[in-house]
Structures are given as structure tokens and as C-alpha cells.
Amino acid sequence: MSAVTTVPLETICKLLDLTPARISQLTSQGVIPRQERGRYEVVPVVRAYIKFLRERAVRGDVHGDDYSTHRTRLTKARADITEMERAQMENRLIPSSDVELTWNSLVSNARNRLIAIPTKVAPVVYASKNLNEIRDIIKDEIYSALDELANAEVRTINPILGNSEVTGDEEEGSDGLETASESQDK
């Protein structure tokens, strides 16, 4: 049977790219096996360290109050907020509450316009002479309603404000929907 070959602490430090203090810490935690004082067997040490790294990766590497982890998360969160503010300033991001208000308004306007079509076109259709004229009248009214809906705009009512303050430019009571004809009236 061959004798177990051990190497000094410095060799293990170079092999694993760790400091002697970290090797001692991992040894006292039972992660890395030590053969004798200041000497280590290479294969078991490398295997144990690889196993330790795999387990740490599976756990997500978040345990306790790791200052570095929390600092990284805070930095990422700040960067994400800044990106969202920039996207909103470039009109690429609209708060979900504004989108919801706009959709509710669009659906309500579409419903009202569609319900009003029979009342609006009935007298004109009644006076029409043939089916083609009736079809054109109804079709024109439907297209008119659809055009009005197509020209609706979503405006940001509740902007994402990071470090800046509210400017007071937002209109109180606005539903976030503005049609092209309303914007031309202003």
C-alpha cells in the first residue's frame, strides 16, 4: 500500500486560490480535511472544496447577513429603478395603473360608441333608398367609432419618481385617455 502524500498549506492556497486564513476557516468548519498539522492531501481537499462550492451555488449563496450580498442587491435595485425612470422619460414605460385606467376608459368609450350607433343611424337608414346605401352608412359610422378609439393616447398620470419631486403638472381627475380630437382642442 502506498503512503499518503501530503502537501504544505502554501501549495493548497495556490491550488485553490485562497488565503491561508480562508483555508484555516474552511478546515475548522469541516469543509476541507487536514491530514496532519499544516499538511493536506491534494485530491480530498480539491474534491471537498468543489463539493462546498456546488452546495453553496445550489443554496443561492445567500445566508445570514452577508454584507457584500446585500450591498450587491441594493446596487442592482438602484440600477433597475434608474433604468425604469429613464424608460419612463423616454415614453417606453408606463405605470400599470395608468395602463389599467386607459384600458377601462377605452372599453367604456367603445361600448358607448357601439351602443349609440343604432340610435344615430336609424333615421338616416330609414330614409335610404337601397341596401348598398344602408350598408355604407352603417360601415361609415362603425369606422368613425373605431378611428376615435385608434387615436386614443395613454398619458402617464402617476409617474415613477425616484429622487425627483412631483411637479404638479398632472391633471387632477384625468382618466389617462385623450383622443386626437381632445388634444387638438387644447
C-alpha positions in Angstrom: 0.0 0.0 0.0 1.4 3.4 -0.9 2.0 6.1 1.6 -0.3 9.1 1.6 1.4 12.1 0.0 0.6 15.4 1.6 1.5 19.0 0.6 2.0 22.1 2.7 -0.6 24.8 3.3 1.1 27.1 0.8 0.5 24.6 -2.0 -3.2 24.2 -1.2 -3.5 28.1 -1.1 -2.0 28.4 -4.6 -4.1 25.4 -5.9 -7.4 26.8 -4.6 -6.5 30.5 -5.0 -7.4 31.1 -1.3 -5.6 32.8 1.6 -4.1 30.7 4.4 -6.7 32.3 6.7 -9.6 31.1 4.5 -8.1 27.6 4.3 -7.9 27.5 8.1 -11.5 28.7 8.3 -12.7 26.1 5.9 -10.7 23.4 7.8 -12.2 24.5 11.2 -15.7 24.4 9.6 -15.1 20.8 8.5 -15.2 21.6 4.7 -11.6 20.8 4.0 -9.9 17.7 5.5 -6.5 18.1 7.1 -4.2 15.1 7.2 -1.7 16.5 9.8 -0.8 19.9 11.2 -0.1 22.3 8.2 -0.3 19.5 5.6 -3.1 18.4 3.3 -3.8 15.6 0.9 -4.5 17.2 -2.5 -7.3 15.1 -4.0 -9.6 15.0 -0.9 -9.1 18.8 -0.4 -9.9 19.6 -4.0 -13.0 17.3 -4.0 -14.2 18.7 -0.7 -13.8 22.3 -1.9 -15.6 21.6 -5.2 -18.5 20.0 -3.2 -18.6 23.0 -0.9 -18.8 25.4 -3.9 -21.6 23.3 -5.5 -23.7 23.2 -2.3 -23.2 27.0 -1.9 -24.3 27.6 -5.5 -27.4 25.4 -5.0 -28.4 27.3 -1.8 -28.2 30.6 -3.7 -25.2 31.8 -1.8 -27.5 33.9 0.4 -27.2 33.1 4.1 -27.2 35.2 7.2 -26.3 38.9 7.0 -23.7 38.8 4.2 -22.9 42.5 3.8 -21.5 42.0 0.3 -24.6 40.2 -0.9 -27.0 42.8 0.5 -24.8 45.6 -0.9 -24.9 44.0 -4.4 -28.7 43.6 -4.2 -29.1 47.2 -3.2 -26.8 48.4 -6.1 -28.8 46.3 -8.6 -32.1 47.6 -7.2 -30.9 51.2 -7.6 -29.8 50.5 -11.1 -33.1 48.9 -12.0 -35.0 51.9 -10.6 -32.8 54.3 -12.6 -33.4 52.2 -15.8 -37.2 52.3 -15.2 -37.1 56.1 -14.7 -35.2 56.5 -17.9 -37.6 54.3 -19.8 -40.5 56.3 -18.5 -38.9 59.6 -19.5 -38.4 58.1 -23.0 -42.0 57.1 -23.0 -41.1 53.4 -23.2 -42.5 52.6 -19.8 -46.0 53.4 -18.5 -47.1 52.6 -14.9 -49.5 49.7 -14.8 -52.1 51.8 -13.0 -52.2 54.3 -15.9 -52.5 51.4 -18.5 -55.4 50.0 -16.5 -57.2 53.4 -16.3 -56.7 53.8 -20.1 -58.0 50.3 -20.9 -61.0 50.8 -18.7 -61.7 54.1 -20.5 -61.2 52.6 -23.9 -63.6 49.8 -23.2 -66.2 52.2 -21.8 -65.8 54.5 -24.8 -66.1 51.6 -27.3 -69.2 50.3 -25.5 -70.8 53.8 -25.6 -69.9 54.4 -29.2 -71.2 51.0 -30.3 -74.5 51.3 -28.3 -75.1 54.7 -29.9 -74.7 53.6 -33.5 -78.3 52.3 -33.9 -79.8 55.4 -32.5 -77.6 57.6 -34.6 -78.0 55.9 -37.9 -81.6 54.7 -37.7 -83.2 57.9 -39.1 -80.6 58.1 -41.9 -81.0 54.4 -42.8 -84.8 54.7 -42.7 -84.6 57.5 -45.4 -82.1 55.4 -47.5 -83.2 54.1 -50.9 -81.3 50.8 -51.2 -79.3 48.2 -49.3 -75.9 49.4 -50.5 -76.5 52.9 -49.2 -77.7 51.5 -45.8 -74.5 49.3 -45.6 -72.3 52.3 -46.4 -74.0 54.4 -43.7 -73.6 51.7 -41.0 -70.0 51.0 -42.2 -69.0 54.7 -42.1 -70.4 55.0 -38.5 -68.5 51.9 -37.3 -65.3 53.2 -38.9 -65.8 56.6 -37.3 -66.1 54.9 -33.9 -63.0 52.7 -34.5 -61.0 55.7 -35.7 -61.8 57.6 -32.5 -60.6 54.6 -30.4 -57.5 54.2 -32.6 -56.4 57.8 -31.9 -56.6 57.4 -28.1 -53.3 58.1 -26.3 -52.0 56.8 -23.0 -50.6 59.5 -20.8 -48.7 59.0 -17.6 -50.7 60.2 -14.7 -48.7 58.6 -11.9 -45.1 58.9 -12.9 -42.3 56.9 -11.3 -40.5 59.5 -9.3 -37.1 58.4 -7.9 -35.2 61.2 -6.3 -37.1 64.0 -8.1 -40.2 65.7 -6.7 -43.8 65.8 -8.1 -44.0 68.8 -10.4 -47.8 69.3 -10.2 -48.2 69.2 -13.9 -50.5 66.2 -13.7 -54.2 66.9 -14.3 -56.4 66.1 -11.3 -59.2 63.7 -12.1 -57.9 62.8 -15.6 -58.5 59.2 -16.7 -55.3 59.0 -18.7 -57.1 58.8 -22.0 -57.0 61.6 -24.6 -58.4 61.3 -28.1 -56.8 63.1 -31.0 -59.8 65.4 -31.2 -59.4 66.4 -27.5 -55.7 67.0 -27.9 -56.4 69.3 -30.9 -58.9 71.3 -28.8 -56.2 72.2 -26.3 
